[in-house]
Amino acid sequence: MYRTHTCGELRISDAGKFVTLSGWAQKNRDLGGMTFIDIRDRYGITQLVFNMDINPELCQEARKIGREFVIQAKGKVEERSNKNVNIETGEIEINVTEINILNISDTPPFTIMDETDGGEELLMKYRYLDIRRAPIRKALELRHKMSLETRKFLDQYNFIEVETPVLIKSTPEGARDFVVPSRMHPGNFYALPQSPQVFKQLLMVAGMDRYYQIVKCFRDEDLRADRQPEFTQIDCEMSFIEQEDILIMFEKLAKHLFKTVKDTDFFYQFPRMTYKEAMEKYGSDKPDIRFDMKIYELTDLVKHKEFKVFNEAQYIGAICATGCSEYSRKQTDALIDFVKRPQIGASGLVFVKCNPDGTFKSSVDKFYSADDLKSWADRLEAQPGDLLLLISGNKDKSLTALGQLRLEMATLLNLRDPDIFSPLWVIDFPLLEWDEQTQRFYAMHHPFTSPKPEDIPLLETNPKEVRANAYDFVINGIEIGGGSIRIFDENLQQKMFSILGFSEEQAKYQFGFLMNAFKYGAPPHGGIAFGFDRLVALFYGATSIKDVIAFPKNNAGRDVMIDAPSLIAEQQLDELCINIKKQ
């Protein structure tokens, strides 16, 4: 056999054993009379030792071994004189009696150690080498454990895993589809699923009752840290349930993962917050509640003075940054620049310093008295030493900007502790959102989301006010999952399609199979999907989901390792009856 033990297995209790190890040479240190090689595999690192005085030929052979050579070493386990407390095998070493080079290696393009000298693009180009590093290996091991624990939990509650098709019909709502041409049906295309939505609903019609799938999904959208063109969901659906049943079940799943993977207990029900409260108090539908710093509206206090900017604004809101009254002009200017960034969109920022002596200093002293400023501070429950930051304008845009500013201040003040987890449910989302450009409603989640039963009459009279039976699961300001109770009544579904601007023919063409299924006794049902990549990244402490995906794409959606996407041969295009339009 190539090995009797792995490179992370041996301990001081194994001293005296003769063993065989196989792996990669991570480091070779020639100290004259002694040579040391660190041999590494997936399980850890063990030090090999070669003594020039005892076996000079073997020592000379060892000195020929370069980084990442694949080697086999045989020898005796001995106690180390200079123990390494940083590795689990640090109390022992192997006094080598035989060394074999199984394969040589070119010099790797970056150092394959925990702390590497490779940049992100280089690491992604040689991802198969990057995975040899302990941080990436540990991320993939964590991902495996979380997948296993998810399956254990759902199996315990009678969920059945069912695979759904990957080549499906394009339903252009929401993000863009990735499309796949069909050779057997020229001019026709499959789409890759953005989620298994319609199939899991069909499985409920089919009587499967409780379905799950750890499934690949695909969306052709602009990328950022928590997005990839292909991503993984824990996708679930249940029959004969209401919203409360879903929240209870999947709160249990989250607590199970925290306990079994992080050894973290939650002995309380996760808080629930309406979408309206989340937006008005945190400026986000995925609020980070690890810290306070809520948004307060000041519109009624600041209008009707001589400050034109506030008088013309629809809304004025503020946050209070504790202990920041000593901020310099440079620091406040940096905050003004931050909120003026295009992605934030505020026109400016007003600040009020609550000085330690009880006085106030603001950027609008010319227009407001000390009593005015004190009334603002009182509303925000500010204390001497605090800093008030105000943004005005359109209500929705101002709240969003304040939400971004709140997160920026929390980062500057080190309030976002990655070792603290603060989960919550956000509920009562709007069912619809209006798009000014296209002058039509879009589903805020998807077209199959059920409205609150008490709000159904508003579909005819005031669609904007209709609340959805929808919910998002949020941890530390990250949307981990979301779902809804589904429409299972054919007539209500037709009404929803009509509000979304689908003609009867369009609805039938895109979703006729689902509507036909509803004619045969669809049960009340609903579901949820957790973003598995985001959940693993959160547990691992990664800032990007790329760190917990074996072979991710870069920020341009390219796989730089295999060079995809790429051109295909003219013969393939001809077989697909496709002509490429040159830009």
PETACOR-V725467 format. One record per helix or strand of 3 or more residues. SS is the DSSP state (@ for helix, = for strand). FROM is the first residue (numbers start at 1). TO is the last residue. If there is no record, write none. Layout:
# PETACOR-V725467
SS & FROM & TO
SS & FROM & TO
This chain:
# PETACOR-V725467
@ & 12 & 14
= & 18 & 30
= & 34 & 41
= & 44 & 51
@ & 56 & 63
= & 70 & 79
= & 92 & 103
@ & 120 & 125
@ & 127 & 130
@ & 134 & 156
= & 179 & 181
= & 189 & 192
@ & 197 & 205
= & 210 & 218
= & 230 & 239
@ & 243 & 262
= & 271 & 274
@ & 275 & 282
@ & 299 & 302
@ & 308 & 311
= & 315 & 321
@ & 329 & 339
= & 350 & 354
= & 360 & 362
@ & 370 & 379
= & 387 & 393
@ & 395 & 412
= & 423 & 427
= & 432 & 435
= & 440 & 443
@ & 453 & 455
@ & 458 & 461
@ & 463 & 465
= & 470 & 475
= & 478 & 486
@ & 490 & 499
@ & 504 & 518
= & 525 & 531
@ & 532 & 540
@ & 545 & 548
@ & 570 & 575
